[in-house]
Amino acid sequence: MSNLYPITEPRRAGDLAVGDEHVMYWEQCGAADGIPLLFLHGGPGSGCTPQHRRFFDPGKFNITLFDQRGCGRSAPHLSLEHNTTGSLINDIEALRHQLGIDKWVVFGPSWGSTLAIAYAQAFPEHVLALVVEAVFLGTESELNWWHGDGGVQRFFPEAFEDFIAPVPERHRTSAQAILNWCLEDMRIEAEDKFTDLNRLSDLNTSLGELRKSTLYRWTELEERISYLEKSAADARSALAARGPAYVAAHSLIEAHYFRNKCFFEPNQLLANARQLANLPMHILHSRYDMVCPPQSAFRLADACPHAQLHVLALSGHGMTEPMQAILNEIMSELAVSLGR
């Protein structure tokens, strides 16, 4: 039996102009008189999905979701102009004002945890509680994890080799050099109208042909290391189901943010942890998360001793049924404490 809540459709939805020629798609579902809850998706660049609505009890929460700049149903698609963490924080505040919400529970997984923490530090007075899962703090060591010598390639050497193979040797001198080359190659792909990536759903296209696309390889690597067991063929099927537009946005926007160190000062989120001291706070993480290693969750818990840390013993980065069960318990307890 699934720990997800039943499928639900948006109660209302809209587009909000947030400046810099960006227009944000947002939606609300669940109870109109429920506890306000904001969901922040991962990536950056992943966008929201119908499954994200199922993470929360629609009878208790008034759930708000939105697609961050450049991805999903927000426009312009793939835009990197004025696409920064600070811009996204301002977008959240613009949406809060638009919806007439004073305070909300803020939940984010992966990059969503990063944005949730940054938003809560900027506007703690508008946060009822903070819940973060698969914690990512945007630090130098985390940014080096995917492409550096001591990182994920030690655990997934075959997946990393499939990713790195087309990168010229002269651009493999550091994780930053690999990242720089990948972002520039993605820009060339975009100018070429995604010739290789657009063949994603064509079953006659081999993996070798698809991997000519750096956009594909970037997200393929993350997909393969997100689970304890996921083959290259399974990853391809999962990405084909989401489509080339998803892969392009996820890869391009993520590389853009990582190249700019998530637009943070060094260790910014930990340095500002005192801003969270008065907020009810839960930290969820899986022991074998290979996308966002658990050290970051423990560092955040050390910086926020009032927070409750929940570590799932056997799971990877992707949201699993056991992790959903833990989330359900936490949200039920929060609902009771908030009078629902």
C-alpha positions in Angstrom: 0.0 0.0 0.0 1.4 3.4 -1.0 2.3 5.9 1.6 1.5 8.7 -0.8 -1.8 10.5 -0.4 -4.5 10.1 -3.1 -4.1 11.8 -6.5 -5.5 15.3 -6.3 -5.9 18.1 -8.9 -5.2 21.8 -8.4 -8.0 23.7 -6.8 -6.7 26.8 -8.6 -3.7 27.8 -10.6 -2.3 30.8 -12.3 0.7 32.7 -13.7 2.4 35.5 -11.8 4.7 38.0 -13.4 7.7 38.3 -11.1 9.8 40.8 -13.0 12.8 40.5 -15.3 10.4 39.1 -18.0 9.9 36.0 -15.9 6.4 34.6 -15.3 5.9 32.0 -12.6 3.4 29.1 -12.9 1.8 28.3 -9.5 -1.0 26.0 -8.3 -2.8 25.2 -5.1 -4.5 22.0 -4.0 -5.8 20.5 -0.8 -8.0 22.2 1.7 -8.7 25.9 1.1 -8.9 26.4 4.9 -6.0 24.1 5.7 -2.6 25.0 7.1 -0.7 26.9 4.4 2.2 24.7 3.1 4.8 25.6 0.4 6.5 22.9 -1.6 9.8 23.8 -3.2 11.0 21.4 -5.9 14.5 20.2 -6.6 17.0 20.6 -9.3 17.4 23.5 -9.7 15.4 23.2 -12.9 13.3 20.1 -12.2 9.8 21.7 -11.9 6.8 20.3 -10.1 4.9 17.1 -10.9 1.5 15.7 -10.0 3.2 13.3 -7.6 4.5 16.2 -5.5 0.9 17.1 -4.6 0.6 13.6 -3.1 3.3 14.2 -0.5 0.9 15.9 1.9 -2.6 15.3 3.4 -5.0 17.3 1.3 -7.5 17.3 4.1 -5.2 19.2 6.5 -3.0 21.4 4.3 -3.5 24.2 1.8 -0.6 23.1 -0.5 1.1 25.7 -2.8 3.5 24.5 -5.5 5.3 26.5 -8.2 7.8 26.0 -11.1 11.0 28.0 -10.5 12.4 30.3 -13.1 13.2 28.8 -16.4 11.6 25.4 -15.9 8.3 23.5 -15.9 5.4 25.7 -17.0 7.1 29.0 -16.0 8.4 31.2 -18.8 10.6 31.9 -20.5 11.6 28.2 -20.6 15.4 27.6 -20.1 16.1 31.3 -19.3 19.2 31.8 -17.3 18.9 35.6 -17.3 18.1 37.0 -13.8 17.9 33.4 -12.6 19.6 33.4 -9.2 18.8 32.1 -5.7 18.0 35.7 -4.6 15.6 36.0 -7.5 13.8 32.8 -6.4 13.5 34.0 -2.8 11.9 37.2 -4.0 9.6 35.1 -6.2 8.4 33.2 -3.1 7.6 36.4 -1.3 5.8 37.8 -4.4 3.7 34.6 -4.5 3.0 34.7 -0.7 1.7 38.3 -1.1 -0.3 37.3 -4.2 -2.0 34.5 -2.3 -2.6 36.5 0.8 -0.7 34.1 3.1 0.9 35.4 6.3 2.9 32.3 7.3 3.4 28.8 5.8 5.1 25.5 6.5 8.0 25.3 4.1 9.1 21.9 2.7 11.9 21.2 0.2 13.8 18.1 -0.9 17.3 18.3 -2.4 17.8 21.7 -4.0 14.4 22.5 -2.6 16.0 22.1 0.9 18.6 24.6 -0.1 16.0 27.1 -1.2 13.8 26.4 1.8 16.7 27.1 4.2 17.7 30.3 2.3 14.1 31.6 2.3 13.5 30.8 5.9 16.7 32.6 6.8 15.6 35.7 4.8 12.0 35.7 6.1 11.7 33.7 9.3 8.7 35.7 10.3 6.7 34.1 7.5 7.6 30.5 8.2 5.5 28.3 10.5 7.9 25.4 10.4 10.8 24.2 8.2 11.0 20.6 6.9 13.9 19.7 4.6 14.8 16.4 3.0 18.0 15.2 1.2 19.8 18.2 2.4 22.1 20.2 0.1 23.8 23.3 1.4 25.6 24.5 -1.7 29.1 24.2 -0.3 32.3 23.8 -2.2 32.7 20.1 -1.1 29.2 19.3 -2.2 29.7 21.0 -5.6 32.8 18.9 -6.1 31.2 15.7 -5.2 29.7 14.8 -8.6 32.8 15.5 -10.7 35.8 15.5 -8.3 38.3 12.6 -7.8 37.0 11.7 -4.3 33.3 11.9 -5.1 30.6 9.9 -6.7 32.9 8.2 -9.2 34.3 6.0 -6.4 30.9 4.5 -5.9 29.4 4.6 -9.5 32.6 4.4 -11.7 30.6 3.0 -14.7 28.0 5.7 -14.5 30.6 8.4 -14.2 32.6 7.0 -17.1 29.5 7.2 -19.3 29.1 10.8 -18.3 32.7 11.9 -18.6 33.7 10.0 -21.8 33.0 12.9 -24.3 34.7 15.5 -22.1 38.1 16.4 -23.6 41.0 15.4 -21.4 42.2 19.0 -21.2 38.9 20.0 -19.5 39.1 17.3 -16.8 41.7 19.0 -14.6 39.2 19.8 -11.8 35.5 19.5 -11.0 35.1 23.2 -11.9 36.8 22.7 -15.3 34.4 19.8 -16.1 31.4 21.9 -15.0 32.5 24.8 -17.1 32.9 22.6 -20.2 29.6 21.0 -19.7 27.7 24.3 -19.3 29.2 25.7 -22.5 28.4 22.5 -24.4 24.9 22.7 -23.2 24.6 26.2 -24.5 25.8 25.0 -27.9 23.1 22.2 -27.8 20.4 24.8 -27.0 21.5 26.9 -30.0 21.4 23.7 -32.1 17.7 23.1 -31.0 18.6 20.0 -29.0 19.2 17.7 -32.1 20.4 14.7 -30.1 18.2 15.2 -27.0 15.1 15.4 -29.0 15.6 11.7 -30.0 15.1 10.7 -26.3 11.7 9.1 -26.9 12.8 7.3 -30.1 13.4 3.7 -29.1 15.6 3.2 -32.2 18.1 5.7 -30.8 20.8 4.0 -28.9 22.2 5.1 -25.6 25.5 5.9 -27.3 23.7 8.2 -29.7 21.8 9.9 -26.8 25.0 10.4 -24.9 26.2 12.7 -27.6 24.0 15.2 -25.7 25.7 16.7 -22.6 22.2 17.7 -21.4 21.2 14.1 -21.4 24.4 12.8 -19.8 24.2 15.3 -17.0 20.7 14.3 -15.9 21.3 10.6 -16.6 24.2 10.6 -14.1 22.0 12.1 -11.4 19.2 9.7 -12.2 21.4 6.6 -12.0 23.0 7.6 -8.7 19.7 8.7 -7.1 18.7 5.1 -6.3 20.4 2.1 -4.8 19.8 0.2 -8.0 19.0 1.8 -11.3 20.4 0.6 -14.6 21.2 2.9 -17.5 18.2 1.5 -19.4 15.9 2.2 -16.5 17.2 5.7 -16.2 16.6 6.3 -20.0 13.0 5.1 -19.6 12.4 7.4 -16.6 13.9 10.4 -18.5 12.0 9.6 -21.7 8.7 9.6 -19.6 9.6 13.1 -18.4 10.6 14.3 -21.9 13.4 16.4 -23.5 12.1 19.7 -22.1 12.5 18.4 -18.5 16.0 17.1 -19.2 17.1 20.3 -20.8 15.8 22.5 -18.0 17.2 20.3 -15.2 20.7 20.0 -16.8 21.1 23.6 -18.0 19.7 25.4 -15.0 21.5 23.1 -12.5 24.8 23.6 -14.3 24.2 27.3 -14.3 23.6 27.4 -10.5 26.5 25.1 -9.7 28.9 27.2 -11.9 27.9 30.2 -9.8 28.2 28.3 -6.5 24.4 28.6 -6.0 24.9 32.3 -5.7 26.0 31.9 -2.1 28.9 33.1 0.0 31.1 30.3 1.3 29.2 28.2 3.9 26.4 30.9 3.8 23.6 28.7 5.0 25.5 27.3 8.0 26.8 30.7 8.9 23.3 32.0 9.0 21.8 29.1 10.9 20.9 31.3 13.9 18.1 32.8 11.8 16.3 29.4 12.1 16.6 29.1 15.9 12.9 29.9 16.6 11.4 27.7 13.9 10.1 24.2 14.4 12.5 22.2 12.2 12.8 18.7 10.9 15.8 17.3 8.8 15.3 14.1 6.8 18.1 12.3 5.1 18.9 8.8 3.7 22.1 7.1 4.8 23.1 6.1 1.3 22.2 9.3 -0.6 24.8 9.5 -3.3 23.5 12.8 -4.8 23.5 14.7 -1.5 25.8 12.8 0.9 24.4 12.8 4.5 27.3 14.8 6.0 25.4 17.9 5.1 22.3 16.9 7.1 24.5 16.3 10.1 26.3 19.6 9.7 22.9 21.4 9.5 21.7 19.5 12.6 24.8 20.5 14.5 24.2 24.2 13.5 20.5 23.9 14.5 20.5 21.8 17.7 16.8 22.5 18.2 16.0 20.6 14.9 14.9 17.0 14.8 17.1 14.8 12.6 15.7 11.7 11.0 18.1 9.3 9.2 16.7 6.5 7.0 19.0 3.5 7.1 18.5 2.0 3.6 17.6 4.3 0.9 19.1 6.6 -1.8 18.3 10.1 -3.0 15.0 9.6 -4.6 11.8 9.8 -2.4 11.0 6.3 -1.3 8.0 4.7 0.4 9.9 4.5 3.8 10.9 8.2 3.5 7.3 9.1 2.7 6.2 7.3 5.8 8.5 9.4 7.9 7.4 12.6 6.2 3.7 11.6 6.9 4.4 11.2 10.6 6.2 14.5 10.8 3.5 16.4 8.9 0.7 14.9 11.0 2.5 15.9 14.2 3.0 19.5 12.8 -0.7 19.7 11.9 -1.7 18.8 15.4 0.7 21.3 16.9 -0.6 24.0 14.5 -4.2 23.2 15.6 -5.4 21.1 12.7 
